[in-house]
Amino acid sequence: MIELDYLVHVTQLPSDLESASRDVNHRLYETYKIYQGVIDSNLLWRVWLIDEYGHVWLEVNFINTQGEAEFHTIQIDEGTYEKVGVDPYQALAQLE
């Protein structure tokens, strides 16, 4: 576990997902939709994991348009989010 003192506010798409957004058959199109949903939510997100490479991951769960629960984790790219200071909390530092 790692102690963090910030939440993230995701504000923009990375360039690879911008190009994927224009092609529903693109292999990253579903990832684009999840990432865009995180941006559109305007929520502050707790970090789920910081992996061995320092990448930030979020846990994103929601009810889809068919009324079914979906459970995802997404890596967010540096430069696409802002950090917002909060009281410390625990996040994963590795998958066990």
C-alpha positions in Angstrom: 0.0 0.0 0.0 1.0 3.6 -0.6 -0.3 6.7 1.2 -1.6 9.5 -1.1 -2.8 12.9 -0.3 -4.6 13.9 -3.5 -7.5 13.0 -5.7 -7.4 13.4 -9.5 -9.6 15.6 -11.7 -9.3 14.2 -15.2 -9.6 17.1 -17.7 -8.5 15.9 -21.1 -8.1 13.0 -23.4 -4.7 11.7 -24.3 -3.9 12.0 -28.1 -4.3 8.2 -28.8 -7.8 8.2 -27.4 -8.7 11.4 -29.4 -8.0 9.5 -32.6 -9.8 6.5 -31.3 -12.9 8.6 -30.6 -13.5 9.0 -34.3 -13.6 5.3 -35.2 -16.1 3.0 -33.4 -14.0 0.0 -34.7 -10.8 1.3 -33.2 -9.3 -1.1 -30.6 -9.2 1.7 -28.1 -12.8 3.0 -28.7 -14.2 1.4 -25.5 -11.3 2.8 -23.5 -12.0 6.2 -25.0 -15.7 6.0 -23.9 -14.7 5.2 -20.3 -12.0 8.0 -20.2 -14.4 10.5 -21.7 -17.1 9.5 -19.1 -14.6 10.2 -16.3 -13.9 13.6 -17.8 -17.6 14.4 -18.3 -18.4 13.4 -14.8 -16.4 16.3 -13.4 -15.8 14.2 -10.3 -12.6 13.9 -8.2 -11.3 10.4 -8.3 -9.4 8.4 -5.7 -6.3 6.7 -7.1 -6.8 2.9 -7.1 -3.2 1.9 -8.0 0.2 3.4 -8.7 2.0 0.7 -10.6 5.7 -0.2 -10.7 6.2 2.3 -13.5 4.6 5.2 -11.6 1.4 5.1 -13.8 -1.8 6.2 -12.1 -4.8 3.9 -12.3 -8.4 4.6 -11.4 -11.2 2.2 -10.6 -14.3 3.2 -12.7 -17.6 1.5 -12.0 -21.0 2.5 -13.4 -24.4 1.4 -14.7 -24.4 1.3 -18.5 -27.2 2.2 -20.8 -28.7 -1.3 -20.6 -28.9 -1.0 -16.8 -26.0 -3.4 -16.2 -23.1 -2.8 -13.9 -19.7 -2.4 -15.5 -16.4 -2.6 -13.6 -13.2 -1.1 -15.1 -9.7 0.1 -14.3 -8.0 2.6 -16.5 -4.5 4.1 -16.6 -4.6 7.8 -16.9 -1.9 9.6 -18.7 0.3 12.3 -17.1 -0.8 15.7 -18.3 -4.5 14.7 -18.6 -5.4 15.3 -15.0 -4.9 17.7 -12.1 -4.2 16.7 -8.5 -6.4 18.1 -5.7 -5.1 17.9 -2.2 -7.1 15.9 0.4 -6.5 14.0 3.7 -4.2 11.0 3.2 -5.6 7.7 2.1 -4.3 4.3 1.1 -3.9 3.1 -2.5 -2.4 0.0 -4.0 1.3 0.1 -4.9 1.2 -3.3 -6.6 -1.2 -6.0 -7.6 -1.1 -9.0 -5.3 
